[in-house]
């Protein structure tokens, strides 16, 4: 609503691009900051590669 009120009346594509950039940034922020536990990497996975990961696929 803020973008539409400020940019959308004159620059519709700019408002759309700014909204898309903000949405991607906010999703990245939520996943990396809130979704990452403090105990990462886990004790079962000290090399950041799970034990079940196939060796022929680079990690």
Phi, psi and omega in degrees: 000321180295315180296321179294320181289328183265313184256331189294334182289327182251318186237085185294318180292324177294319178296320179294316179295318179296320177295321178294315178298315179297319180296316178295316179297316182293321177295317177299317179300313181296319182290316185278321185273314182272332184271353183264117180289157180291337183270017180281135357284152183291152179300332180283347187224062186293335181268012182063016175238122181294152182298334182275355184291130181293141185288339182278352176256120180294143181255000000 
